[in-house]
Every structure is written in structure tokens, then in C-alpha cells.
Amino acid sequence: MAESGSAPSLHQALATIAAAARAAYSGGSNLRVRSSGIVHEVAMTKWFADERMPGPACMVGVSGWDPGAAHPDRGTVTCRRCLKLTHTEPAGEQLELFAPDPDGFLLPNVSSAAN
């Protein structure tokens, strides 16, 4: 810990910045980058010195890791990538790529109608 009147260490400064950013998003806010019209879902991302910072769930780049580039937003998520990440497809919708062979091998699932 820094003595009274002395400058904090780099790690302490980064920890303070990260804690303030996490607190700003603690109420369930979404995220907007600068003046963009796109609202992102928030995910905790790895920042400097292994600190965790709120960032866009879609992992779109945010201006060189500038913590001031993103800010909380109460609007609904409009980022198509974030929406796709949070949308869960029904299990039955997944196409079977390989069908099990009676001998234990996996074979491509080729429909006779496709020939």
C-alpha cells in the first residue's frame, strides 16, 4: 500500500480504475462505446495486470483499451453480435454432420436426395 502522500504503484492504480469501472456497471447496465448508436451486452474481460474490466460481450475492439471509451447505458442491447451470443438455439435445430457407422466409424451424413 502506498504511504500517505506518495503515489500509488502502477498495479494499485490499475486496480482502482478497474474497480471503478466494475462498480459503474454493477447495476446491470449495458455498454456503449463513445457516441456510437450501438448498445452492447457487458462481459468481464481481462485487462492490464490481470484486472477484470467490463467490455463488450462480442469482444469488438474498444479504442486501445481506453477505459474512458466505453460507458454504461440503460438502453436495450442492439449489437447483433451480442444478441447472437446470448440467443440460445433449441437443441433439435443442430444438423447432424456425422452419422455413426455400425462398425464404430463416423461417416459424413450424406442424404440420397442430395445426389
C-alpha positions, -999 to 999 in steps of 0.1 A, spaced: 0 0 0 13 35 -8 22 57 21 2 88 27 13 115 2 31 91 -21 20 80 -55 3 46 -57 20 18 -75 11 10 -111 -8 -21 -100 -27 -2 -74 -37 25 -99 -49 -1 -124 -68 -20 -97 -85 13 -87 -95 21 -123 -108 -15 -129 -128 -14 -96 -144 19 -105 -154 5 -140 -169 -26 -125 -189 -5 -100 -203 16 -128 -217 -15 -145 -228 -33 -113 -265 -23 -117 -269 -43 -148 -261 -16 -173 -253 -24 -209 -223 -7 -226 -220 20 -253 -186 29 -270 -181 66 -272 -210 82 -292 -219 50 -311 -255 42 -315 -248 5 -308 -255 -8 -273 -236 -39 -262 -241 -65 -236 -214 -64 -209 -188 -92 -202 -159 -90 -178 -127 -91 -198 -91 -94 -189 -73 -60 -187 -38 -50 -177 -22 -66 -147 -49 -94 -148 -76 -69 -137 -111 -75 -149 -129 -47 -168 -163 -45 -183 -162 -48 -220 -185 -56 -250 -196 -93 -248 -190 -95 -286 -153 -86 -280 -154 -57 -305 -122 -36 -301 -126 -6 -278 -101 21 -288 -69 7 -275 -82 -5 -241 -91 31 -231 -114 27 -200 -130 60 -208 -141 49 -243 -169 28 -230 -197 39 -207 -228 24 -191 -260 26 -210 -295 16 -198 -308 10 -234 -316 -24 -247 -288 -43 -265 -287 -35 -302 -254 -51 -312 -262 -80 -335 -231 -100 -324 -240 -96 -287 -276 -106 -294 -264 -137 -313 -241 -147 -285 -270 -146 -259 -296 -163 -282 -298 -200 -274 -309 -222 -303 -331 -252 -295 -310 -284 -293 -331 -300 -321 -321 -274 -346 -285 -286 -349 -279 -306 -380 -261 -339 -377 -228 -337 -395 -216 -372 -390 -237 -403 -385 -223 -433 -365 -214 -463 -387 -223 -497 -374 -186 -506 -373 -179 -476 -350 -166 -452 -376 -181 -417 -382 -193 -412 -417 -204 -380 -434 -242 -378 -432 -250 -376 -469 -286 -377 -479 -295 -397 -510 -318 -368 -520 -288 -346 -524 -273 -368 -552 
